[in-house]
Amino acid sequence: MNCSCVLFDLDQTLLLRTPTIPQKLHEVMTDMNVPHTMDQVDKAFADCEYWIGEQTTLENQTGVRMSDEEFLAKLTAFYQNALGIPQEGVPALQKVICRQYTRTYALMPDTKKLLAALETKGLKLGIVSNNYATIRQTLDELGLTSYFDCIVISEEVGLQKPDPAIIRLACEQCGVEPEDTIYVGDHPFDITCAHDAGAKAAWMPPNKWYRLPEGSREPEMRLAGLWELMEKGGF
């Protein structure tokens, strides 16, 4: 593939964050004796993430942002309806939605192997993540920071995927054109973000229920793991 730059998402792409929201939902529902399967939980999470992607797209287009209270209420109602979580489970559910629980980060398999191989090929490397500035400390602790020519974090730059401006900004910082760039992400709206920016896209969905937005283009690659980027991209 003719690319001079590879940009990466973080959560569930380069970094494995555990426990995941589906894992915590499973825990909450098990504690409340609410009948469910992990497949049902995964589907509810995928559908919810799709709605969040649509809502963020709308907010980026209109500049009108839903209040945090309304956003939380809508997500709470969504999970209650999808999974049959009773009203008494709402406080525990909202702690999960707001990620008010201890999480740990680890590298996804082959992360450093892939980055080192791409670096050896002379490619520019970058990160584009909807995340908090504190994620930089995690990147330092895991020994990733030095691999990248740019690290663009939504909280720091005031842009949020799927706004294509955030990928264009990363390309500018790397000194490359979007058409010479491929973005690797896990979320369906990562793909539309990359394409809207004029870049290529590689999709590595962690959930079989994830689906692309209606009318969007297929990614140039679908990956089952990070190292497939080297194989399928021909780098």
Rosetta blueprint (number, residue, H / E / L):
1 M L
2 N L
3 C L
4 S L
5 C E
6 V E
7 L E
8 F E
9 D L
10 L L
11 D E
12 Q L
13 T L
14 L L
15 L E
16 L E
17 R E
18 T E
19 P L
20 T L
21 I H
22 P H
23 Q H
24 K H
25 L H
26 H H
27 E H
28 V H
29 M H
30 T H
31 D H
32 M L
33 N L
34 V L
35 P L
36 H L
37 T L
38 M H
39 D H
40 Q H
41 V H
42 D H
43 K H
44 A H
45 F H
46 A H
47 D H
48 C H
49 E H
50 Y H
51 W H
52 I H
53 G H
54 E H
55 Q H
56 T H
57 T H
58 L H
59 E H
60 N H
61 Q H
62 T H
63 G L
64 V L
65 R L
66 M L
67 S L
68 D H
69 E H
70 E H
71 F H
72 L H
73 A H
74 K H
75 L H
76 T H
77 A H
78 F H
79 Y H
80 Q H
81 N H
82 A H
83 L H
84 G L
85 I L
86 P L
87 Q H
88 E H
89 G H
90 V H
91 P H
92 A H
93 L H
94 Q H
95 K H
96 V H
97 I H
98 C L
99 R L
100 Q L
101 Y L
102 T L
103 R L
104 T E
105 Y E
106 A E
107 L E
108 M L
109 P L
110 D L
111 T H
112 K H
113 K H
114 L H
115 L H
116 A H
117 A H
118 L H
119 E H
120 T H
121 K L
122 G L
123 L L
124 K E
125 L E
126 G E
127 I E
128 V E
129 S E
130 N L
131 N L
132 Y L
133 A L
134 T L
135 I H
136 R H
137 Q H
138 T H
139 L H
140 D H
141 E H
142 L L
143 G L
144 L L
145 T H
146 S H
147 Y H
148 F L
149 D L
150 C E
151 I E
152 V E
153 I E
154 S H
155 E H
156 E H
157 V H
158 G L
159 L L
160 Q L
161 K L
162 P L
163 D L
164 P L
165 A H
166 I H
167 I H
168 R H
169 L H
170 A H
171 C H
172 E H
173 Q H
174 C H
175 G L
176 V L
177 E L
178 P H
179 E H
180 D H
181 T E
182 I E
183 Y E
184 V E
185 G E
186 D L
187 H L
188 P H
189 F H
190 D H
191 I H
192 T H
193 C H
194 A H
195 H H
196 D H
197 A H
198 G L
199 A L
200 K E
201 A E
202 A E
203 W E
204 M L
205 P L
206 P L
207 N L
208 K L
209 W L
210 Y L
211 R L
212 L L
213 P L
214 E L
215 G L
216 S L
217 R L
218 E L
219 P L
220 E L
221 M E
222 R E
223 L L
224 A L
225 G L
226 L L
227 W L
228 E H
229 L H
230 M H
231 E H
232 K H
233 G H
234 G L
235 F L
